[in-house]
Amino acid sequence: MELYCDVIHSGMIGLADAIGKESELKFIGFTFLQLPVLLRTIREKIRRGAEGAEELRKGLDAFLLNESALDVIDSKLHCSSWDLFLMSLQKNGLLDEEQKEAFQTK
């Protein structure tokens, strides 16, 4: 759980720091395209099966406790970064529609 939370947090904070700089597009690509792939790889290689899926959900819950990071990113990007990230997770098979909607309402 902590691994997932820390990886997500690092990606999101990196994005927040890069906004308005030359590396902004790289971090947007990393956060919304590569980070979900990285999380899927972690789940497949290290934490297999239902246990890995549950740890990912717990990591997402733990990340949500830090609302200030999302608020900063949302204000800089002028959109809901959390919704975009959840959509990326769903496209990579890490969340189904029901799980994505549940996280969107949290």
N, CA, C and O atoms as CSV, one atom per row, in Angstrom:
chain,resi,resn,atom,element,x,y,z
A,1,MET,N,N,0.823,-1.186,0.000
A,1,MET,CA,C,0.000,0.000,0.000
A,1,MET,C,C,0.872,1.256,0.000
A,1,MET,O,O,0.627,2.182,-0.774
A,2,GLU,N,N,1.869,1.289,0.851
A,2,GLU,CA,C,2.741,2.465,0.933
A,2,GLU,C,C,3.512,2.672,-0.359
A,2,GLU,O,O,3.731,3.807,-0.780
A,3,LEU,N,N,3.925,1.578,-0.990
A,3,LEU,CA,C,4.651,1.694,-2.252
A,3,LEU,C,C,3.791,2.390,-3.297
A,3,LEU,O,O,4.249,3.324,-3.956
A,4,TYR,N,N,2.554,1.945,-3.453
A,4,TYR,CA,C,1.653,2.566,-4.418
A,4,TYR,C,C,1.422,4.042,-4.089
A,4,TYR,O,O,1.500,4.901,-4.967
A,5,CYS,N,N,1.144,4.321,-2.845
A,5,CYS,CA,C,0.882,5.697,-2.418
A,5,CYS,C,C,2.094,6.590,-2.694
A,5,CYS,O,O,1.945,7.701,-3.202
A,6,ASP,N,N,3.279,6.108,-2.362
A,6,ASP,CA,C,4.492,6.904,-2.556
A,6,ASP,C,C,4.782,7.142,-4.034
A,6,ASP,O,O,5.191,8.238,-4.417
A,7,VAL,N,N,4.573,6.130,-4.861
A,7,VAL,CA,C,4.811,6.279,-6.299
A,7,VAL,C,C,3.827,7.289,-6.887
A,7,VAL,O,O,4.223,8.162,-7.660
A,8,ILE,N,N,2.558,7.176,-6.527
A,8,ILE,CA,C,1.542,8.117,-7.015
A,8,ILE,C,C,1.864,9.531,-6.534
A,8,ILE,O,O,1.826,10.484,-7.313
A,9,HIS,N,N,2.177,9.656,-5.257
A,9,HIS,CA,C,2.495,10.959,-4.677
A,9,HIS,C,C,3.689,11.592,-5.380
A,9,HIS,O,O,3.661,12.781,-5.700
A,10,SER,N,N,4.726,10.817,-5.620
A,10,SER,CA,C,5.922,11.341,-6.287
A,10,SER,C,C,5.601,11.826,-7.694
A,10,SER,O,O,6.051,12.895,-8.105
A,11,GLY,N,N,4.831,11.047,-8.423
A,11,GLY,CA,C,4.448,11.456,-9.775
A,11,GLY,C,C,3.629,12.729,-9.790
A,11,GLY,O,O,3.859,13.615,-10.613
A,12,MET,N,N,2.674,12.819,-8.884
A,12,MET,CA,C,1.805,13.998,-8.831
A,12,MET,C,C,2.567,15.245,-8.372
A,12,MET,O,O,2.355,16.333,-8.907
A,13,ILE,N,N,3.443,15.091,-7.396
A,13,ILE,CA,C,4.239,16.233,-6.929
A,13,ILE,C,C,5.216,16.672,-8.016
A,13,ILE,O,O,5.446,17.867,-8.202
A,14,GLY,N,N,5.789,15.711,-8.729
A,14,GLY,CA,C,6.652,16.053,-9.850
A,14,GLY,C,C,5.901,16.852,-10.897
A,14,GLY,O,O,6.434,17.807,-11.460
A,15,LEU,N,N,4.657,16.457,-11.156
A,15,LEU,CA,C,3.823,17.188,-12.107
A,15,LEU,C,C,3.567,18.608,-11.610
A,15,LEU,O,O,3.689,19.568,-12.370
A,16,ALA,N,N,3.215,18.735,-10.351
A,16,ALA,CA,C,2.938,20.059,-9.787
A,16,ALA,C,C,4.167,20.959,-9.890
A,16,ALA,O,O,4.039,22.145,-10.192
A,17,ASP,N,N,5.340,20.416,-9.645
A,17,ASP,CA,C,6.568,21.204,-9.720
A,17,ASP,C,C,6.933,21.577,-11.150
A,17,ASP,O,O,7.571,22.605,-11.373
A,18,ALA,N,N,6.539,20.761,-12.121
A,18,ALA,CA,C,6.926,20.988,-13.515
A,18,ALA,C,C,6.002,21.946,-14.256
A,18,ALA,O,O,6.364,22.458,-15.314
A,19,ILE,N,N,4.824,22.190,-13.717
A,19,ILE,CA,C,3.862,23.028,-14.422
A,19,ILE,C,C,4.430,24.435,-14.592
A,19,ILE,O,O,4.888,25.063,-13.638
A,20,GLY,N,N,4.385,24.908,-15.834
A,20,GLY,CA,C,4.913,26.219,-16.162
A,20,GLY,C,C,6.384,26.212,-16.545
A,20,GLY,O,O,6.948,27.261,-16.858
A,21,LYS,N,N,7.007,25.048,-16.523
A,21,LYS,CA,C,8.418,24.929,-16.888
A,21,LYS,C,C,8.541,24.144,-18.190
A,21,LYS,O,O,7.553,23.619,-18.705
A,22,GLU,N,N,9.754,24.068,-18.711
A,22,GLU,CA,C,9.990,23.337,-19.955
A,22,GLU,C,C,9.610,21.866,-19.867
A,22,GLU,O,O,9.210,21.272,-20.868
A,23,SER,N,N,9.726,21.283,-18.705
A,23,SER,CA,C,9.470,19.851,-18.540
A,23,SER,C,C,7.999,19.529,-18.280
A,23,SER,O,O,7.668,18.383,-17.976
A,24,GLU,N,N,7.117,20.512,-18.393
A,24,GLU,CA,C,5.707,20.304,-18.090
A,24,GLU,C,C,5.101,19.171,-18.914
A,24,GLU,O,O,4.458,18.284,-18.352
A,25,LEU,N,N,5.288,19.181,-20.219
A,25,LEU,CA,C,4.699,18.142,-21.069
A,25,LEU,C,C,5.253,16.761,-20.742
A,25,LEU,O,O,4.525,15.771,-20.804
A,26,LYS,N,N,6.517,16.688,-20.399
A,26,LYS,CA,C,7.115,15.402,-20.024
A,26,LYS,C,C,6.438,14.844,-18.779
A,26,LYS,O,O,6.125,13.655,-18.718
A,27,PHE,N,N,6.210,15.703,-17.785
A,27,PHE,CA,C,5.588,15.229,-16.556
A,27,PHE,C,C,4.112,14.914,-16.738
A,27,PHE,O,O,3.591,14.006,-16.090
A,28,ILE,N,N,3.430,15.650,-17.609
A,28,ILE,CA,C,2.037,15.309,-17.904
A,28,ILE,C,C,1.986,13.930,-18.545
A,28,ILE,O,O,1.162,13.096,-18.172
A,29,GLY,N,N,2.865,13.694,-19.506
A,29,GLY,CA,C,2.938,12.382,-20.142
A,29,GLY,C,C,3.292,11.288,-19.157
A,29,GLY,O,O,2.702,10.208,-19.172
A,30,PHE,N,N,4.261,11.573,-18.298
A,30,PHE,CA,C,4.648,10.570,-17.310
A,30,PHE,C,C,3.493,10.261,-16.360
A,30,PHE,O,O,3.178,9.096,-16.119
A,31,THR,N,N,2.872,11.293,-15.830
A,31,THR,CA,C,1.841,11.107,-14.810
A,31,THR,C,C,0.619,10.381,-15.347
A,31,THR,O,O,0.097,9.476,-14.695
A,32,PHE,N,N,0.161,10.769,-16.528
A,32,PHE,CA,C,-1.089,10.218,-17.031
A,32,PHE,C,C,-0.914,9.059,-18.002
A,32,PHE,O,O,-1.883,8.356,-18.293
A,33,LEU,N,N,0.300,8.840,-18.513
A,33,LEU,CA,C,0.524,7.723,-19.429
A,33,LEU,C,C,1.443,6.656,-18.839
A,33,LEU,O,O,1.115,5.470,-18.869
A,34,GLN,N,N,2.583,7.068,-18.308
A,34,GLN,CA,C,3.563,6.097,-17.827
A,34,GLN,C,C,3.344,5.637,-16.391
A,34,GLN,O,O,3.606,4.480,-16.063
A,35,LEU,N,N,2.868,6.531,-15.540
A,35,LEU,CA,C,2.656,6.152,-14.139
A,35,LEU,C,C,1.660,4.994,-13.999
A,35,LEU,O,O,1.921,4.075,-13.222
A,36,PRO,N,N,0.534,4.999,-14.714
A,36,PRO,CA,C,-0.355,3.834,-14.636
A,36,PRO,C,C,0.306,2.541,-15.126
A,36,PRO,O,O,0.047,1.467,-14.581
A,37,VAL,N,N,1.157,2.642,-16.149
A,37,VAL,CA,C,1.880,1.465,-16.638
A,37,VAL,C,C,2.848,0.967,-15.570
A,37,VAL,O,O,2.976,-0.238,-15.353
A,38,LEU,N,N,3.525,1.895,-14.908
A,38,LEU,CA,C,4.426,1.538,-13.819
A,38,LEU,C,C,3.668,0.844,-12.686
A,38,LEU,O,O,4.127,-0.165,-12.152
A,39,LEU,N,N,2.512,1.387,-12.327
A,39,LEU,CA,C,1.708,0.769,-11.267
A,39,LEU,C,C,1.239,-0.623,-11.669
A,39,LEU,O,O,1.214,-1.537,-10.845
A,40,ARG,N,N,0.868,-0.785,-12.935
A,40,ARG,CA,C,0.442,-2.110,-13.421
A,40,ARG,C,C,1.607,-3.088,-13.357
A,40,ARG,O,O,1.426,-4.247,-12.983
A,41,THR,N,N,2.802,-2.627,-13.721
A,41,THR,CA,C,3.992,-3.485,-13.670
A,41,THR,C,C,4.293,-3.897,-12.238
A,41,THR,O,O,4.612,-5.056,-11.972
A,42,ILE,N,N,4.191,-2.953,-11.323
A,42,ILE,CA,C,4.402,-3.283,-9.904
A,42,ILE,C,C,3.404,-4.351,-9.477
A,42,ILE,O,O,3.765,-5.328,-8.820
A,43,ARG,N,N,2.155,-4.153,-9.854
A,43,ARG,CA,C,1.122,-5.114,-9.466
A,43,ARG,C,C,1.372,-6.491,-10.077
A,43,ARG,O,O,1.175,-7.508,-9.412
A,44,GLU,N,N,1.803,-6.531,-11.330
A,44,GLU,CA,C,2.029,-7.809,-12.003
A,44,GLU,C,C,3.276,-8.521,-11.506
A,44,GLU,O,O,3.272,-9.743,-11.361
A,45,LYS,N,N,4.333,-7.783,-11.245
A,45,LYS,CA,C,5.618,-8.391,-10.896
A,45,LYS,C,C,5.797,-8.636,-9.408
A,45,LYS,O,O,6.406,-9.629,-9.008
A,46,ILE,N,N,5.278,-7.750,-8.599
A,46,ILE,CA,C,5.545,-7.821,-7.165
A,46,ILE,C,C,4.329,-8.281,-6.382
A,46,ILE,O,O,4.436,-9.163,-5.529
A,47,ARG,N,N,3.189,-7.702,-6.658
A,47,ARG,CA,C,1.984,-7.939,-5.870
A,47,ARG,C,C,0.910,-8.538,-6.779
A,47,ARG,O,O,0.102,-7.808,-7.354
A,48,ARG,N,N,0.902,-9.817,-6.903
A,48,ARG,CA,C,-0.006,-10.475,-7.838
A,48,ARG,C,C,-1.388,-10.695,-7.259
A,48,ARG,O,O,-1.584,-10.744,-6.045
A,49,GLY,N,N,-2.341,-10.826,-8.174
A,49,GLY,CA,C,-3.690,-11.242,-7.825
A,49,GLY,C,C,-4.493,-10.216,-7.051
A,49,GLY,O,O,-4.245,-9.012,-7.121
A,50,ALA,N,N,-5.465,-10.733,-6.307
A,50,ALA,CA,C,-6.388,-9.886,-5.559
A,50,ALA,C,C,-5.662,-9.061,-4.500
A,50,ALA,O,O,-6.054,-7.932,-4.204
A,51,GLU,N,N,-4.607,-9.629,-3.936
A,51,GLU,CA,C,-3.845,-8.888,-2.919
A,51,GLU,C,C,-3.245,-7.620,-3.505
A,51,GLU,O,O,-3.271,-6.570,-2.864
A,52,GLY,N,N,-2.705,-7.706,-4.713
A,52,GLY,CA,C,-2.127,-6.537,-5.377
A,52,GLY,C,C,-3.176,-5.498,-5.708
A,52,GLY,O,O,-2.941,-4.298,-5.566
A,53,ALA,N,N,-4.352,-5.966,-6.157
A,53,ALA,CA,C,-5.437,-5.037,-6.477
A,53,ALA,C,C,-5.911,-4.312,-5.221
A,53,ALA,O,O,-6.185,-3.113,-5.257
A,54,GLU,N,N,-6.004,-5.034,-4.125
A,54,GLU,CA,C,-6.433,-4.432,-2.862
A,54,GLU,C,C,-5.388,-3.438,-2.355
A,54,GLU,O,O,-5.737,-2.378,-1.836
A,55,GLU,N,N,-4.113,-3.780,-2.504
A,55,GLU,CA,C,-3.064,-2.852,-2.081
A,55,GLU,C,C,-3.095,-1.571,-2.907
A,55,GLU,O,O,-2.874,-0.482,-2.378
A,56,LEU,N,N,-3.369,-1.701,-4.202
A,56,LEU,CA,C,-3.477,-0.513,-5.043
A,56,LEU,C,C,-4.628,0.364,-4.574
A,56,LEU,O,O,-4.475,1.581,-4.473
A,57,ARG,N,N,-5.767,-0.229,-4.288
A,57,ARG,CA,C,-6.915,0.551,-3.810
A,57,ARG,C,C,-6.594,1.238,-2.487
A,57,ARG,O,O,-6.971,2.391,-2.276
A,58,LYS,N,N,-5.909,0.543,-1.609
A,58,LYS,CA,C,-5.518,1.157,-0.332
A,58,LYS,C,C,-4.512,2.286,-0.557
A,58,LYS,O,O,-4.561,3.306,0.131
A,59,GLY,N,N,-3.600,2.110,-1.516
A,59,GLY,CA,C,-2.642,3.158,-1.847
A,59,GLY,C,C,-3.331,4.394,-2.407
A,59,GLY,O,O,-2.948,5.519,-2.087
A,60,LEU,N,N,-4.350,4.189,-3.243
A,60,LEU,CA,C,-5.120,5.311,-3.776
A,60,LEU,C,C,-5.865,6.023,-2.649
A,60,LEU,O,O,-5.913,7.253,-2.612
A,61,ASP,N,N,-6.442,5.254,-1.738
A,61,ASP,CA,C,-7.127,5.851,-0.585
A,61,ASP,C,C,-6.154,6.673,0.254
A,61,ASP,O,O,-6.478,7.780,0.683
A,62,ALA,N,N,-4.968,6.130,0.483
A,62,ALA,CA,C,-3.974,6.837,1.289
A,62,ALA,C,C,-3.538,8.129,0.597
A,62,ALA,O,O,-3.349,9.154,1.251
A,63,PHE,N,N,-3.380,8.075,-0.728
A,63,PHE,CA,C,-3.000,9.284,-1.455
A,63,PHE,C,C,-4.084,10.352,-1.342
A,63,PHE,O,O,-3.778,11.541,-1.251
A,64,LEU,N,N,-5.336,9.938,-1.349
A,64,LEU,CA,C,-6.442,10.897,-1.262
A,64,LEU,C,C,-6.470,11.663,0.055
A,64,LEU,O,O,-7.082,12.727,0.143
A,65,LEU,N,N,-5.818,11.132,1.067
A,65,LEU,CA,C,-5.766,11.834,2.348
A,65,LEU,C,C,-4.988,13.141,2.232
A,65,LEU,O,O,-5.153,14.042,3.055
A,66,ASN,N,N,-4.139,13.243,1.205
A,66,ASN,CA,C,-3.343,14.446,0.974
A,66,ASN,C,C,-4.039,15.293,-0.096
A,66,ASN,O,O,-3.584,15.358,-1.238
A,67,GLU,N,N,-5.119,15.925,0.274
A,67,GLU,CA,C,-5.907,16.712,-0.676
A,67,GLU,C,C,-5.147,17.919,-1.201
A,67,GLU,O,O,-5.412,18.378,-2.312
A,68,SER,N,N,-4.213,18.437,-0.428
A,68,SER,CA,C,-3.510,19.647,-0.842
A,68,SER,C,C,-2.720,19.435,-2.130
A,68,SER,O,O,-2.638,20.344,-2.955
A,69,ALA,N,N,-2.141,18.254,-2.316
A,69,ALA,CA,C,-1.398,17.981,-3.547
A,69,ALA,C,C,-2.325,18.044,-4.750
A,69,ALA,O,O,-1.977,18.649,-5.764
A,70,LEU,N,N,-3.479,17.442,-4.658
A,70,LEU,CA,C,-4.442,17.475,-5.764
A,70,LEU,C,C,-4.967,18.885,-6.007
A,70,LEU,O,O,-5.161,19.285,-7.154
A,71,ASP,N,N,-5.195,19.632,-4.945
A,71,ASP,CA,C,-5.684,21.008,-5.095
A,71,ASP,C,C,-4.688,21.873,-5.862
A,71,ASP,O,O,-5.076,22.664,-6.722
A,72,VAL,N,N,-3.405,21.719,-5.548
A,72,VAL,CA,C,-2.371,22.494,-6.228
A,72,VAL,C,C,-2.316,22.115,-7.705
A,72,VAL,O,O,-2.269,22.990,-8.570
A,73,ILE,N,N,-2.321,20.823,-7.996
A,73,ILE,CA,C,-2.246,20.374,-9.389
A,73,ILE,C,C,-3.483,20.823,-10.158
A,73,ILE,O,O,-3.373,21.312,-11.282
A,74,ASP,N,N,-4.654,20.659,-9.562
A,74,ASP,CA,C,-5.900,21.056,-10.232
A,74,ASP,C,C,-5.915,22.546,-10.544
A,74,ASP,O,O,-6.353,22.956,-11.619
A,75,SER,N,N,-5.439,23.348,-9.611
A,75,SER,CA,C,-5.444,24.791,-9.857
A,75,SER,C,C,-4.445,25.179,-10.948
A,75,SER,O,O,-4.685,26.121,-11.703
A,76,LYS,N,N,-3.341,24.464,-11.032
A,76,LYS,CA,C,-2.350,24.777,-12.060
A,76,LYS,C,C,-2.760,24.248,-13.439
A,76,LYS,O,O,-2.496,24.894,-14.453
A,77,LEU,N,N,-3.402,23.079,-13.479
A,77,LEU,CA,C,-3.802,22.490,-14.758
A,77,LEU,C,C,-5.195,22.943,-15.204
A,77,LEU,O,O,-5.573,22.754,-16.360
A,78,HIS,N,N,-5.946,23.536,-14.293
A,78,HIS,CA,C,-7.317,23.988,-14.585
A,78,HIS,C,C,-8.227,22.831,-14.999
A,78,HIS,O,O,-9.061,22.969,-15.893
A,79,CYS,N,N,-8.051,21.700,-14.338
A,79,CYS,CA,C,-8.907,20.539,-14.581
A,79,CYS,C,C,-8.799,19.605,-13.374
A,79,CYS,O,O,-8.031,19.859,-12.446
A,80,SER,N,N,-9.564,18.546,-13.402
A,80,SER,CA,C,-9.509,17.567,-12.323
A,80,SER,C,C,-8.449,16.510,-12.652
A,80,SER,O,O,-8.709,15.561,-13.391
A,81,SER,N,N,-7.276,16.690,-12.099
A,81,SER,CA,C,-6.188,15.746,-12.356
A,81,SER,C,C,-6.527,14.359,-11.825
A,81,SER,O,O,-6.117,13.354,-12.406
A,82,TRP,N,N,-7.267,14.300,-10.732
A,82,TRP,CA,C,-7.639,13.011,-10.152
A,82,TRP,C,C,-8.518,12.217,-11.119
A,82,TRP,O,O,-8.315,11.016,-11.296
A,83,ASP,N,N,-9.486,12.878,-11.740
A,83,ASP,CA,C,-10.345,12.192,-12.707
A,83,ASP,C,C,-9.539,11.700,-13.907
A,83,ASP,O,O,-9.754,10.586,-14.385
A,84,LEU,N,N,-8.619,12.520,-14.392
A,84,LEU,CA,C,-7.765,12.101,-15.504
A,84,LEU,C,C,-6.892,10.909,-15.123
A,84,LEU,O,O,-6.711,9.983,-15.913
A,85,PHE,N,N,-6.356,10.944,-13.911
A,85,PHE,CA,C,-5.508,9.847,-13.446
A,85,PHE,C,C,-6.325,8.566,-13.298
A,85,PHE,O,O,-5.867,7.493,-13.692
A,86,LEU,N,N,-7.527,8.669,-12.737
A,86,LEU,CA,C,-8.381,7.482,-12.602
A,86,LEU,C,C,-8.740,6.907,-13.968
A,86,LEU,O,O,-8.787,5.689,-14.136
A,87,MET,N,N,-8.992,7.773,-14.936
A,87,MET,CA,C,-9.299,7.315,-16.286
A,87,MET,C,C,-8.105,6.553,-16.869
A,87,MET,O,O,-8.276,5.534,-17.538
A,88,SER,N,N,-6.910,7.052,-16.612
A,88,SER,CA,C,-5.701,6.363,-17.082
A,88,SER,C,C,-5.546,5.004,-16.411
A,88,SER,O,O,-5.153,4.030,-17.053
A,89,LEU,N,N,-5.853,4.943,-15.129
A,89,LEU,CA,C,-5.781,3.663,-14.425
A,89,LEU,C,C,-6.788,2.674,-14.994
A,89,LEU,O,O,-6.486,1.490,-15.147
A,90,GLN,N,N,-7.984,3.158,-15.306
A,90,GLN,CA,C,-9.002,2.287,-15.878
A,90,GLN,C,C,-8.568,1.782,-17.258
A,90,GLN,O,O,-8.736,0.601,-17.564
A,91,LYS,N,N,-8.021,2.650,-18.076
A,91,LYS,CA,C,-7.575,2.247,-19.421
A,91,LYS,C,C,-6.458,1.223,-19.362
A,91,LYS,O,O,-6.284,0.442,-20.297
A,92,ASN,N,N,-5.698,1.215,-18.272
A,92,ASN,CA,C,-4.618,0.251,-18.104
A,92,ASN,C,C,-5.045,-1.000,-17.338
A,92,ASN,O,O,-4.213,-1.831,-16.975
A,93,GLY,N,N,-6.336,-1.122,-17.101
A,93,GLY,CA,C,-6.861,-2.326,-16.465
A,93,GLY,C,C,-6.641,-2.422,-14.971
A,93,GLY,O,O,-6.757,-3.503,-14.394
A,94,LEU,N,N,-6.323,-1.303,-14.336
A,94,LEU,CA,C,-6.087,-1.323,-12.891
A,94,LEU,C,C,-7.352,-1.063,-12.094
A,94,LEU,O,O,-7.437,-1.445,-10.927
A,95,LEU,N,N,-8.328,-0.422,-12.704
A,95,LEU,CA,C,-9.616,-0.157,-12.075
A,95,LEU,C,C,-10.715,-0.486,-13.081
A,95,LEU,O,O,-10.540,-0.307,-14.287
A,96,ASP,N,N,-11.838,-0.962,-12.579
A,96,ASP,CA,C,-12.991,-1.101,-13.463
A,96,ASP,C,C,-13.855,0.158,-13.313
A,96,ASP,O,O,-13.550,1.036,-12.506
A,97,GLU,N,N,-14.920,0.234,-14.088
A,97,GLU,CA,C,-15.765,1.434,-14.087
A,97,GLU,C,C,-16.342,1.721,-12.702
A,97,GLU,O,O,-16.377,2.871,-12.266
A,98,GLU,N,N,-16.786,0.686,-12.022
A,98,GLU,CA,C,-17.375,0.850,-10.684
A,98,GLU,C,C,-16.354,1.389,-9.687
A,98,GLU,O,O,-16.659,2.286,-8.901
A,99,GLN,N,N,-15.150,0.841,-9.720
A,99,GLN,CA,C,-14.093,1.310,-8.819
A,99,GLN,C,C,-13.708,2.753,-9.136
A,99,GLN,O,O,-13.511,3.561,-8.228
A,100,LYS,N,N,-13.602,3.073,-10.424
A,100,LYS,CA,C,-13.252,4.437,-10.822
A,100,LYS,C,C,-14.292,5.414,-10.309
A,100,LYS,O,O,-13.944,6.460,-9.760
A,101,GLU,N,N,-15.560,5.086,-10.481
A,101,GLU,CA,C,-16.624,5.969,-10.008
A,101,GLU,C,C,-16.592,6.118,-8.491
A,101,GLU,O,O,-16.851,7.201,-7.966
A,102,ALA,N,N,-16.277,5.037,-7.791
A,102,ALA,CA,C,-16.192,5.098,-6.332
A,102,ALA,C,C,-15.092,6.060,-5.891
A,102,ALA,O,O,-15.277,6.834,-4.952
A,103,PHE,N,N,-13.942,6.007,-6.576
A,103,PHE,CA,C,-12.852,6.920,-6.228
A,103,PHE,C,C,-13.159,8.351,-6.630
A,103,PHE,O,O,-12.672,9.285,-5.992
A,104,GLN,N,N,-13.945,8.544,-7.660
A,104,GLN,CA,C,-14.300,9.903,-8.076
A,104,GLN,C,C,-15.209,10.581,-7.056
A,104,GLN,O,O,-15.207,11.806,-6.938
A,105,THR,N,N,-15.973,9.798,-6.331
A,105,THR,CA,C,-16.899,10.386,-5.351
A,105,THR,C,C,-16.237,10.596,-3.999
A,105,THR,O,O,-16.842,11.202,-3.114
A,106,LYS,N,N,-15.023,10.117,-3.814
A,106,LYS,CA,C,-14.347,10.274,-2.518
A,106,LYS,C,C,-13.778,11.660,-2.371
A,106,LYS,O,O,-13.174,11.973,-1.344
